[in-house]
Amino acid sequence: MRRSEVLAEESIICLQKALNHLREIWESIGIPEDQRLQRTEVVKKHIKEEGETTILQLEKDLRTQVELMRKQKKERKQELKLLQEQDQELCEILCMPHYEIDITSVPSLEELNQFRQHVATLRETKASRREEFVDIKRQIILCMEELDHTPDTSFERDVVCEDEDAFCLSLENIATLQKLLRQLEVRKSQNEAACEGLRAQIRELWDRLQIPAEEREAVATVMTGSKAKVKKALQLEVDRLEELKMQNMKKVIEAIRVELAQYWDQCFYSQEQRQAFAPYYTEDYTEDVLQLHDAEIVQLRNYYEVHKELFEGVRKWEESWRLFLEFELEEELKTQIEMWEQEHAKAFVVNGQNFMEYVTEQWELHRLEKEKAKQERQLKNKKQTETEMLYGSTPRTPSKRRGLAPSTPGKVRKLNTTTVSNATANSSIRPLFGGTVYRSPVSRLPPSGSKPVITSTCSGRKTPRGVKHGANEENLELNGSILSARTFKGFQI
């Protein structure tokens, strides 16, 4: 008998013994007959293996599946280890807790996917914080260079001197970085303000001491920038000029007095107001007198800047008043020209015209310009009225007029029939011409933006030939358009 046949018979005998043993066990534990039949059928199916699969093929398939599963186990374990290493590295840089996962068992695909997403989020966080760190570090280095500041704390040294990859990108460190940058920027701003203040002092002292241009050029290099060495150089220049100022006290005080007089003129100070500052007239050139002048010039400069618009309005009014006074020259000039024409027996010509014809033409041109401006205003008002009737008007809040000074409202002094506010402001308007004070025919100074109208007081004078009385009255409005110096240009004989 062949060996294969022998093995087959032995297998059958073993199976028979196994089935007998199973039946004995089933009977001993009291399994009913019907269930024993079912269990025997199951054993038969396992032995027979429906589908024509042999036991050897089954073993092979099982071994293949086992190998596949072992391979998957190895791959998952390897990926888990790699993700753990990446998580550890990123968490150390970001100062964050490690990802919690059971490393004793084989992770599922879902667990691995969640771990991957977590590591990807950490990478994005690291990139964002690193970008912020590099930007803040760059600004910190620039500020330190500007301030000539050397890192003097361990944190500052870690930021500036150490490798960027070694810096811990924790939220706490990022916040500390931002705080350090703000502190340096504040110091830088203070330094810049201090440097500008020193430069202002230097320019003022240059002007007062009348320092020549070539000497100023010697320190031109420190007149820009705000580094520590620049600030130091500026302070040295201020100290030098202050010492020079003490040596040239009289010269400095006289220079301040010139500036004071200019502000007095611009603020229309009366002689009484000027004399109220007694140090201006002393001949004792001491440091105390200089300090009093400095304080006065600062106060007056600030006062002028606050009320600059009002003073500008007064100046324009004076110019208009001067033009009105020049208008009275017309009659006198007319008389002189008539005498000249009689003496020379020929006409006095201006721009190819008889002088009085020329004057008449100028009046007519002025009247036409006034009429045109009037029509334009009427047209504009008409359009505005039509718009308001169509769409409704917008309520307007009346604007407040600023006083000349921050003193108690209601304290008003009247001078030359012109009302000017302020207890400390000027109490009169100085005349512009030769010391003679002309009384204004205007009842009061108009509000800013309006134009005063003057009624002629020259009742005995004649109007130019060919000029209507109404046109003459229009010309007396002090709006900058009355007969000006151009009327007398281009004389020709």
Salt bridges, closest charged atoms under 4 A:
GLU5 OE2 - ARG2 NH2 3.37
GLU27 OE2 - ARG36 NH1 2.95
GLU33 OE1 - ARG36 NH2 2.78
GLU59 OE2 - ARG63 NH2 2.85
GLU67 OE2 - ARG70 NH1 3.37
GLU79 OE2 - ARG116 NE 2.36
ASP87 OD2 - HIS98 ND1 3.61
ASP87 OD1 - HIS118 NE2 3.17
ASP135 OD1 - ARG138 NH2 2.85
ASP152 OD1 - HIS149 NE2 3.97
GLU156 OE1 - HIS149 NE2 3.23
GLU164 OE1 - ARG130 NH2 3.41
GLU164 OE2 - LYS137 NZ 3.47
ASP165 OD1 - ARG130 NH1 2.97
GLU196 OE2 - ARG199 NH1 2.84
GLU204 OE2 - ARG208 NH2 2.47
ASP207 OD1 - ARG216 NH2 3.35
GLU215 OE2 - ARG240 NH1 3.07
GLU237 OE2 - ARG240 NH2 2.88
GLU242 OE1 - LYS245 NZ 2.89
GLU259 OE2 - ARG301 NH2 2.92
ASP265 OD1 - ARG274 NH2 2.83
ASP265 OD1 - ARG430 NH2 3.78
ASP294 OD1 - ARG208 NH1 2.58
GLU312 OE2 - ARG315 NH2 2.16
GLU319 OE2 - ARG315 NH1 2.21
GLU326 OE2 - ARG322 NH1 2.98
GLU338 OE2 - ARG465 NH1 3.68
GLU364 OE2 - ARG367 NH2 2.54
GLU473 OE2 - HIS469 NE2 3.14
GLU477 OE1 - LYS370 NZ 3.10
